[in-house]
Amino acid sequence: MATKLDPKEMVTFRDALLSEMIQFEALVNLLARQGIIDKEELLEEIKRVHATVLKAET
């Protein structure tokens, strides 16, 4: 039998997405500050991956 979820422990999609975005931004900032990545290179990679995903969906 499935266990009922406690509504107090549930988060909205918006809150989950916001949390994910904050964590991603913090990670990018740390890696850029330490010189591990360059933000411009990251943006180019994001564009490349995005294009690949869009192409795979069609």
Secondary structure as the mmCIF struct_conf table of DSSP 4:
data_model
#
loop_
_struct_conf.conf_type_id
_struct_conf.id
_struct_conf.beg_label_comp_id
_struct_conf.beg_label_asym_id
_struct_conf.beg_label_seq_id
_struct_conf.end_label_comp_id
_struct_conf.end_label_asym_id
_struct_conf.end_label_seq_id
HELX_LH_PP_P HELX_LH_PP_P1 ALA A 2 ASP A 6
HELX_RH_3T_P HELX_RH_3T_P1 PRO A 7 GLU A 9
HELX_RH_AL_P HELX_RH_AL_P1 PHE A 13 ARG A 33
TURN_TY1_P TURN_TY1_P1 GLN A 34 GLY A 35
BEND BEND1 ILE A 36 ILE A 37
HELX_RH_AL_P HELX_RH_AL_P2 LYS A 39 GLU A 57
#
